[in-house]
Amino acid sequence: MADDPTGSRFAQAMFDLARGELPEEVAAHGHRTMLNALAVAVGASHHAAVEIVVGLGLEHGGRPTVKLPGRVEELDGYHAALAIGLAAHVDDYDDTHLQTVIHPGAAALAVSLAVGQWRGASGARVMSAFILACEAQLRVGLALTPRHFQAGWHVTGTSGVIGAAVGAGLLCGLNGEQLADAIGIAASQTVGLRVAHGTMIKAAHPGKAAANGLLAALLAERGFSGPAGGLQAPRGYFEVLTDHACPRALLDGLGERWELSRNTFKPYPSGVVTHPIIDAGLALASQLKPRAEIEAVEVRCHPLVLELTAQPQPSSGLMARFSAPHAVAVALLDGVVGLEQFSDARATDQGVARLRGLVKLIVDERVASDEAIVTVRLADGRELERHVCHARGSLAHPLDDAELDAKVRALVEPVLPGRTDRIVDALYGLPLAADLGLLWDAVTPAAQRRA
Amino acid sequence: MSTPVTARLAGFACAPLDGSIPREVAHAGRRTIVNALAVGAGAARHPAVEIALRSVELLEPAPRRCVLGRRERLSPQWAAFVNGVAIHVEDYDDTHLASMIHPGAPVVAAALASAEHAGASGQELLEAVLVGAEVALRVGVGIGPEPFDRGWHPTGTIGHLGAAAAAGRLLGLDDRAMRWALGIAVTEAAGLQAALGSMTKALHPGKAASDGVEAALLAARGFTGPSAGIEGRRGLIETTAPNANPELIVRGLGQEWRVLENTFKPYACGIVAHPSIDAAVALREPIAGRSIRAIHASVNPVVLEVMGHAEPTNGLESKFSIHHCIAVGLLDGAAGPDQFRDERVLAADVRALRSIVSVDPEPSFARDRARLRIDLEGDGMFEREVHHATGSRMRPMSDVELARKAETVVRPVLGRRAASLVELAFAVDELKTMGPLVDALLPDEEDLDTALEKTLWS
């Protein structure tokens, strides 16, 4: 842009926001976002993919300086960011900003915990970096417009690296100019093509974004020069990554209108467009007699369902998260939908596969993306229908505090029994905490301290 | 459906080569290694390399693997990172014109670190470099110019695939894991041309090399990636080169080797300047001691587009100044890294000569052709036309020229080891382990201490 030759206005704006007071409502929602991300990371702390990354970090990583939610190991900052970002995203149970389809919590959590711990930052600075890492991602996502995602990019990763550079840069104490350099260096480290969906690396996109952002901040801190012109530079981030950018969205209303406020938490561990379908399936399940024979299932849905979740017979838990037929099948069969319904075992179950085969997805342009109409035809000729206007967890029908608490509890208790309240307290006490000590004590197993 | 490109490349990357490599292909691989290791070691003290090294050292990685021209040691991933930066930072590396990729930096950096880690022989290193370069160059050519025209920097983006292939081969990945490694590389392929003119340009191959090593290490442990990352839905081709013909990528795979088209830079700047520099270097002696009134260069129009910076104020800018390139060619008879240092750029003799250079576009000239005319004070004129620049496909650098380039660029850093590094690298396939090569890449501290002493006491 002509009046921003160094592309530093965005960086300077983030820098200024970090030094000011965040509005109470934003801070509160930031807390909820972090709690949700942290709980999900704990829940997935021993996922096979996380085990691999932790193993890599132990063998090839540097001096361990950062703990991992739900685990006994410590890793260096880079590998910790990778592992935490992966854990927070692998179950597809995190958060969604529906307009951009970004899941901002994972990369933001990873970078703020890893760099915050490594640099001994205060709780307030960690919280602020987390919130601004989210906000930066979302604004970048708005600027990229839906065309970027439609073209095949995993915007959670491509925007994630920019948000992570902001978060890492703030926690490293970079000034506005250095932050601009960090952003520019991060722009050359974008991560995420949608071809990766259904594989472990897709889950690692926000983790890799966080690790790359950390690297960008370290380089900028030492004077590594970034490209001139920022994200709007010719042959730069916006020009290359999308056919149709809206760079104004970066700064428009920044500090007054917070995109983070429109971040929602997933009630089910699956692609967000399946959620109204699951809601409908669960409601219908409660009306069905046990062993009711289902002959056909029809789902009227938004076009995105077909685009993102049409896979009729997923062969793994990871893939099942992006299968609307699977989602409605387990909802109808099990009457409850949580992590178990998206396990490898459930994905390959014959009974589930049979019901999946009876599901028909019908795209209806009039149906909104958080809406669905599910009709079940039984062997005895009866037809049951459920119309969900706004899915649980959507902007119109967000999870209330009790529902979020229940989700957090269900994720944390199996890994860290009895610790949920301590984690919640430590998180809410973060703005006054001198460092992350209390939070780590709450979110890592006791075995570590006995050693 | 369409050609299973990723699977074919993965199979090629893993397959034993067993003496089926044509002699000239093996030699192209050796030359690629000589050139990359030499320019990388030569750049060991470049500010960008220092910063990259210091940054990753903060993570305190286990100090195992070689950093070119330095005593420090890093983990394989970070050694590949710093070395990738070093090989590319002076624009003195290699060029594959058809794909616009500089394969040495991402591929050799990833290969060296992986070879050390795996305890590989020189022959295995050579094969990995050949395979990695081939994967990168074939994808680069096969996907066509769309991504480059869009603004992607293929040394960074496609470099990721070459690095993953080389690293994966050395780590012994099977077919399936190699497909995952390539898929991980695809989803991490990055690098924007906006970075040109900043240190971030050199980051691109460094990141490609380190991500490639990491991808291979992950895949070896069972970390999955997409199996058809290149040609699959929402994959590399669909997102960055939708008009590409995937079949081109694998046509003649294993029989025709793109790596034969890799050329080495005789000068530390973009290749479009090289014919002009050749002409200037050739005219240095004839015009020595004479007073020059004017210098006229006739060049392919692209030269003015990418190298039109008439009055550079620092080293980085000077690499984009054909005026500067011609001036140092005439004055120093060279255009190596020293000719693009800040001090040389600002020196009075260089500034004076730069100011009398005028450049005219000659649309009929190919990119490796240029003509230089020097008008002397009074009567007298010298002219030189170069039809094929040194290092171009039609006039590649000979082994002797490459050896001389390599020895010259490493001598300030490796000192007495300069000759032995070049000798070892030219015979890399005879090495049983990386040990001797790594030793030859150590800096000559005695020379360094002497230089420091001189500074302190002067």
Interface residues (C-beta under 8 A of the other chain):
Chain A: A48 A49 I52 V53 G55 L56 H60 G61 G62 R63 D76 G77 Y78 A151 G152 W153 H154 G157 G184 I185 A187 S188 Q189 T190 V191 G192 L193 R194 V195 A196 H197 G198 T199 M200 I201 K202 A204 H205 K208 L215 L218 L219 E221 R222 G223 F224 S225 G226 P227 A228 G229 A233 P234 R235 G236 Y237 E239 V240
Chain B: P47 A48 I51 A52 R54 S55 V56 L58 L59 E60 P61 A62 S75 P76 Q77 R150 G151 W152 H153 G156 W180 G183 I184 V186 T187 E188 A190 G191 L192 Q193 A194 A195 L196 G197 S198 M199 T200 L203 H204 K207 E214 L217 L218 R221 G222 F223 T224 G225 P226 A228 G229 G232 R233 R234 G235 L236 E238 T239
